[in-house]
Amino acid sequence: MLGPLAHLALEVKYLDPAAAFYREHLGLATVEERDRSVVFDVGGPRLVLRAPGDVPRGGLHTHYALASGAYDDWYERLSESFNLVQHRFGESRSLYFYDTEGNCVEIGERGEGSGVTGLFEVVLEVEGLPRAESFYTDLGFEPVDRGSGRRRVRLTTGDLDLELWEPHLGLADARGGVHVDFGVRADDPGAVADRVREDALAVERIEEGVRLRDPDGHYLTLIE
């Protein structure tokens, strides 16, 4: 069984200004800092900023969504510095803006709490939806929504929404991430990995669990 997101890594060309962006505008707490990476707490999961280097690299132009129960406060605060885009989804709202590296950051109206309380959505760019959807449903994600013309599909574990997009511009002109590196909790990483072993580009046992490379080159680590 798959659970919530454990980490999401973004590749940044200039580490210092990127880290300053997340500290100053989102108030994220630093949990680890090295020469080529900075790790932030985002309400449980970790957001990793990583300078270009060895694989797995962080994702480029990745669209992802943070959760907060204080949407109006965030809008007032961020609108002073950014030209925000807003969308409503039923009874909830989301705002969108861009970081220093061109990643589309969404803050969604979810739960309670005034700060960032989680990271609930990641968007991957894929070459073709049928193959990508088959891979992730075999892992244990469940389809819950599709776009018109099958340009995108939303999958979920219940705790994490994963959107698969064929190349296009989405809301707020966002794009799905390429060579994204993310981690998901799993009850039995080895058993979950076995479901897609023949379709994965690589399967590797590491200290944290099992790291997969999907057919589009994204890295997913299954962490117990």
N, C-alpha and C positions, 0 to 999 in steps of 0.2 A: 504494500500500500504506500502511495506517495503522500507526502505532507506538504508543509509550507516551504517557501524559499529560504535557503540558507545564506546564499551570497549572490551578488551580481557584480561583475567586473566591467569597468569602462576603460578603454585606452585613452590616455590624454597625452598630447604632445608636450605640454608645459605643465608640470605637476603642481608647482607652487600656486599659480593663479587659479587653477582648477580646484585645488583644495580650499583656497581662500573663498571661492564662490560658494562652496557647500557649507563652509563654516558661517559665513556672514549672512547669506540669504536664507538658508534653511536651518541654521542653528544646530547642525549635526555634531555629535561628540566624536572625537578621534579616539579610536581604540588601539590603533597600531600605526606607526610611521617608520618607514624605511627609506633608503636612498631612492628607490624607484617605485614606491607605492605608498599610498595612504589608505587606511581602512576606517570607515565610519559606521557607527551604529545607527540603524534606521528602524528602531522599534523591534528588534529581534534579529532580523536578517542583517547582513553586512554589505555595505556598498564599498567596492574596492576601486580606487583610481590607480591605474597602472601605466607607467611610462612604456613606450614601445620596447620590445625585447623578445625574450623567448616565448614560445607557445606553451600553454594557451594564452593568447593575447586577450586584452579586454575588447569589448564590442565597440564598433564605430557607429555613429548616428543612431544610437539605440533609443527607442521610445519605451519608457517605463513609467509606472504609476505608484506614487506614495499615498498612504492613507493618513487622514487627520479628521478629527471631529470638530475642528475650528475653522471651517472653510471661509467664513466671512472675514475672520481675522487675517487669514493668509492672503485673501484677495486684497484687502486694504493695505497690507504690508508690502506685497510684491508689486502692486500696481504703481507704486512710486518709482520703481526701477525698470519695469518691463511692460511691454505692450501685450497684455494677457489676452488669450483666447479662452472663451468659456463655452461649455456645452452641458446640456442637461440630459440625464439618462433616467427617465422615470422621475422618482422623487429625489434623486441625488444629483449633485453637480460636480463638474471637474473643471479645473483651470490648467492651462498649458503655457509653458514658456521654455526658453532654451538656455542651456549652460554654455560655458566658454568653449566647449568642443563640438557644439552642434547636436548634442543629445536633447531630445524633447522630453522635458520633465513634466509629468502630470501630477497634480495633487487632487485626489478624489475625496469626496465627502463621505467618509466611512467611520463608523465607530465613535468613540469618545476620546477626549484628550486634546490638549491645545497644541502639542508638538507633532512631529512626524511619528506616527504610531505603527508603521509597517510599510512594506513594499509588496503590493498585491498583484502587479501585472508586469509582464515583460513581453515585448514584441520582437519576433524574429523574422527576418526576410528569408524567404525560401524560393527555390527555383520553380517548384510545382507543388500545389497544395495536396493532391492525392497522396503522393509519396510521403510528404512531411506529416500529414495528418495520420496516416497509417502507422508511421514510426512512433509518434507520441501517444496515440491511443493504445498501441501495443504495450507501451511503458506503463499505462494506467491513467492517462489523462482522458477526460470525457468531453466530447463536443457539446457545446451549449448554444452556439450562435454562428451564423454564417452571413457573409456580406453578399450583396447583389453581384451577380456575375462570378461568384466564387473567387473573388479577389482576396478574401481573407476568411479565416475560421478561428473561432475562440474555443479554447479547450480549458478545462479546469481540473484541479485536484480537490476542489472545495476550499482550499486555503490559498492557492495560487492560480491566477488566470494567465494562460499562455496564448498569445495571439500569433498566428502564422499568417504572414502577408506575402503574396506575390509582389514583385517590385511595383510600387506606386506610392503616391503621396496620400496620407490619411488625414485625419483631423489635425488642424493646426499645421498642415503640410509636413507632418511627421513621417519618417521612414522607419521601416523595421531594421533592426540591427544586423550587422554582418560580423562574422566570427565572434559571436557572443560567448562569454564564459559565465555560466551560472550553476548554482548548486541547489539541490532539492533534497529534503529529508525523505528517507525511505526506511521502512521496517526491516527489509532484507535486501540491501543493495545488490548482492550477488544474484539473487533470484530474479530481481527486476531486470538487471542487465542481461540475463540469459534470454529474456523474451525478445530482445532485439539484436542479439549477438551477430546473427547472419547479415543483418541490414546495416549495422553500424560501420563507419569507416575505421574505427579503432575502439577497443575495449581494454582498459588498463586498470589493474588494481593499484591503488595508491594508499597512503596512510589514512586519509580521510574516509575512503570507501572505494567506489568504483567510478572511474571517469570514462565517459563515452564521447565519441565524436560522431555527430549525426550525419546523415547524407548530404547536408548543406554546409558542413564544416563547423557547426556550432559545437561547443564543448559543454556537456552536462555532467556534473559530478553528483552521484547518488551517495548521500551521507546518512549513516545510521544514527 
